[in-house]
Amino acid sequence: MILKRLQVATGQPNLRTNTYIVCDERTKEAMVIDPGGEAERIVEVLDILSVEEIRYIFLTHCHADHIGGIHDLKEAKGGKILISREDSEGLYNKEISLADYVNMQIPDLEADSRIDDEDLIHVGDIEFKVISTPGHTKGSVSLYCEKERLIFTGDTLFSGTWGRTDLPTGNFGEIMASISDKLMLLPEETICYPGHGKTTMIQDEKNIYLELKGKDF
């Protein structure tokens, strides 16, 4: 598997989002995860990888800083837009997507498919499993690849901390349960690729949540 990370600019000067490109080396099928902006940079990398058309545009949640580049990316490279069933409404609701808050426009596009917990997504020979991880938003999801021992956690899990829960549809108890009862059960060597900031590993985050586990949130 080829994996590329781009830190793309969004509507706020100091806010950059991690956009990921995953590509099957044999088939050249590709998926873009959370195209938050700067679609031209994403397209440039896809061209370097000789990807003529992407298969999926996968959204970990509906916030504007994770979807801002969808329109131009889809026009240039196609791809089916995938988002969780619970967050699909938020794509078109500025109060939930926070488009005005981050000074971005909501893309005028309809999601192609609503995904659910434990759905399987295939990109060439690579298999990903959707894991429902609500808390940052009610429909936040993570995307796990067992074979490659990696997971894309969106804004649920960051290095040393967790995502905000004070935004519309956020819930602190839910995000703690998502991390402690789902993500922390993955193999310790699993690499976590978050929506912002640097990568981490399950084994490096476990102590934080072991201390919190069992508390009444």
C-alpha positions as CSV (number, residue, x, y, z in Angstrom):
1,M,0.0,0.0,0.0
2,I,1.1,3.5,-0.8
3,L,0.2,6.1,1.8
4,K,0.7,9.8,1.5
5,R,-0.2,12.5,4.0
6,L,-0.8,16.2,3.1
7,Q,-1.4,18.9,5.6
8,V,-3.8,21.1,3.7
9,A,-4.9,24.7,4.4
10,T,-8.4,25.4,5.5
11,G,-10.5,28.5,6.0
12,Q,-8.6,29.4,9.2
13,P,-4.9,30.5,8.9
14,N,-3.6,28.3,11.6
15,L,-5.9,25.3,11.0
16,R,-4.4,22.5,8.8
17,T,-6.1,19.2,8.2
18,N,-4.4,15.9,7.5
19,T,-5.6,14.6,4.1
20,Y,-4.6,11.0,3.3
21,I,-4.2,9.3,0.0
22,V,-4.1,5.5,0.0
23,C,-3.3,3.7,-3.2
24,D,-3.0,0.0,-4.1
25,E,0.3,-0.5,-5.7
26,R,-0.9,-3.3,-8.1
27,T,-4.2,-1.9,-9.3
28,K,-3.5,1.8,-8.8
29,E,-6.9,2.2,-7.2
30,A,-6.9,5.0,-4.7
31,M,-9.0,6.6,-2.0
32,V,-8.7,10.1,-0.5
33,I,-9.6,10.6,3.2
34,D,-10.8,13.9,4.4
35,P,-9.9,16.3,1.6
36,G,-10.1,19.5,3.7
37,G,-8.8,21.9,1.1
38,E,-6.1,22.6,-1.5
39,A,-7.6,20.1,-4.0
40,E,-5.0,21.0,-6.5
41,R,-2.2,19.7,-4.2
42,I,-4.1,16.5,-3.7
43,V,-4.6,16.1,-7.5
44,E,-0.9,16.7,-8.1
45,V,0.1,13.9,-5.8
46,L,-2.5,11.6,-7.4
47,D,-1.0,12.4,-10.8
48,I,2.5,11.6,-9.5
49,L,1.1,8.2,-8.4
50,S,-0.4,7.7,-11.9
51,V,-3.9,7.6,-10.4
52,E,-6.3,8.7,-13.2
53,E,-9.5,8.3,-11.2
54,I,-10.0,7.7,-7.5
55,R,-12.5,5.1,-6.2
56,Y,-13.6,6.8,-3.0
57,I,-13.6,10.1,-1.1
58,F,-13.9,9.0,2.5
59,L,-15.0,11.4,5.2
60,T,-14.4,10.6,8.8
61,H,-17.0,13.2,9.8
62,C,-18.9,16.2,8.4
63,H,-16.9,19.2,9.6
64,A,-16.0,21.8,7.0
65,D,-12.3,21.6,7.5
66,H,-12.4,18.0,6.4
67,I,-14.6,18.4,3.3
68,G,-13.6,21.7,1.8
69,G,-11.7,20.2,-1.1
70,I,-14.4,17.7,-2.2
71,H,-15.9,19.7,-5.1
72,D,-12.7,20.4,-7.0
73,L,-11.3,17.0,-6.2
74,K,-14.3,15.1,-7.5
75,E,-14.4,17.2,-10.6
76,A,-10.8,16.4,-11.3
77,K,-10.6,12.8,-10.2
78,G,-14.1,11.5,-9.7
79,G,-14.7,9.2,-6.7
80,K,-17.7,8.2,-4.7
81,I,-18.2,10.3,-1.5
82,L,-18.7,8.1,1.6
83,I,-19.8,9.4,4.9
84,S,-21.6,7.8,7.9
85,R,-25.3,7.7,7.9
86,E,-25.4,9.7,11.2
87,D,-23.2,12.6,9.8
88,S,-24.7,12.8,6.3
89,E,-27.2,15.5,7.3
90,G,-24.4,17.6,8.8
91,L,-22.8,17.9,5.4
92,Y,-25.5,20.4,4.4
93,N,-26.2,22.0,7.8
94,K,-23.8,25.0,8.5
95,E,-24.6,24.8,12.2
96,I,-23.3,21.2,12.3
97,S,-20.5,21.4,9.7
98,L,-19.2,24.7,11.2
99,A,-18.6,26.1,7.7
100,D,-19.1,29.7,8.8
101,Y,-16.9,29.2,11.9
102,V,-13.9,28.1,9.8
103,N,-14.7,30.5,6.9
104,M,-15.4,27.8,4.4
105,Q,-18.2,27.1,1.9
106,I,-20.2,23.8,2.1
107,P,-19.6,21.9,-1.2
108,D,-22.7,21.5,-3.3
109,L,-22.6,17.8,-3.6
110,E,-24.6,14.8,-2.4
111,A,-22.9,11.9,-0.7
112,D,-22.9,8.8,-2.9
113,S,-23.2,6.3,-0.1
114,R,-24.0,6.3,3.6
115,I,-21.8,3.9,5.6
116,D,-22.4,2.1,8.8
117,D,-20.4,0.4,11.6
118,E,-18.4,-2.6,10.4
119,D,-18.9,-1.9,6.7
120,L,-16.0,-3.1,4.6
121,I,-14.4,-0.9,2.0
122,H,-12.0,-2.2,-0.7
123,V,-9.4,-0.3,-2.6
124,G,-7.7,-2.7,-4.9
125,D,-6.5,-5.5,-2.7
126,I,-6.7,-3.5,0.5
127,E,-9.5,-4.0,2.9
128,F,-10.7,-1.4,5.4
129,K,-13.3,-1.8,8.1
130,V,-15.4,1.1,9.3
131,I,-15.5,1.6,13.1
132,S,-18.2,3.8,14.5
133,T,-16.5,6.2,16.9
134,P,-19.0,8.9,17.9
135,G,-18.2,11.7,20.3
136,H,-16.5,14.4,18.3
137,T,-19.7,14.3,16.1
138,K,-22.5,11.8,16.4
139,G,-21.5,10.1,13.2
140,S,-17.7,10.2,13.5
141,V,-16.0,7.0,12.2
142,S,-12.5,5.6,12.0
143,L,-11.2,3.5,9.2
144,Y,-9.1,0.4,10.1
145,C,-6.8,-1.7,8.0
146,E,-5.9,-4.9,9.9
147,K,-3.4,-6.1,7.3
148,E,-1.4,-2.9,7.3
149,R,-1.9,-2.4,11.1
150,L,-3.1,1.2,10.8
151,I,-6.2,3.3,11.5
152,F,-7.4,6.7,10.4
153,T,-9.1,8.2,13.4
154,G,-10.3,11.6,12.1
155,D,-10.8,13.9,15.0
156,T,-11.6,11.2,17.5
157,L,-8.1,10.3,18.7
158,F,-5.0,12.6,18.5
159,S,-1.5,12.1,19.8
160,G,-1.8,12.5,23.6
161,T,-5.4,13.7,23.6
162,W,-8.9,13.4,22.0
163,G,-11.1,15.5,19.8
164,R,-13.3,18.4,21.0
165,T,-16.8,17.5,22.3
166,D,-18.2,21.0,22.9
167,L,-19.3,21.4,19.2
168,P,-22.7,20.5,17.8
169,T,-23.6,16.8,18.2
170,G,-20.4,16.2,20.3
171,N,-20.5,14.1,23.4
172,F,-17.7,13.6,25.9
173,G,-19.0,10.3,27.3
174,E,-19.4,8.9,23.8
175,I,-15.9,9.8,22.7
176,M,-14.4,8.3,25.8
177,A,-16.3,5.1,25.1
178,S,-15.3,5.1,21.5
179,I,-11.6,5.4,22.3
180,S,-11.5,3.1,25.4
181,D,-13.9,0.4,24.3
182,K,-13.1,0.3,20.6
183,L,-9.8,1.9,19.6
184,M,-7.8,0.8,22.6
185,L,-8.8,-2.8,21.9
186,L,-6.9,-2.8,18.6
187,P,-3.4,-4.3,18.5
188,E,-0.9,-2.1,20.3
189,E,1.3,-1.8,17.3
190,T,-1.5,-0.2,15.3
191,I,-0.4,3.2,13.9
192,C,-3.0,5.9,14.3
193,Y,-3.3,8.6,11.6
194,P,-5.4,11.5,13.0
195,G,-7.2,14.4,11.4
196,H,-4.7,16.9,12.7
197,G,-1.2,16.7,14.1
198,K,1.3,13.9,14.2
199,T,0.8,10.1,14.0
200,T,0.8,8.0,17.1
201,M,0.3,4.3,18.1
202,I,-2.3,2.5,20.2
203,Q,0.4,1.4,22.7
204,D,1.5,5.0,23.2
205,E,-2.0,6.2,24.0
206,K,-3.3,3.3,26.2
207,N,-2.1,4.6,29.6
208,I,-4.2,7.8,29.2
209,Y,-7.4,5.9,28.7
210,L,-6.6,3.1,31.2
211,E,-6.5,5.9,33.9
212,L,-9.9,7.3,32.7
213,K,-11.6,4.0,32.1
214,G,-14.3,3.3,34.7
215,K,-14.9,6.9,35.6
216,D,-18.5,8.1,35.4
217,F,-18.8,10.6,32.5
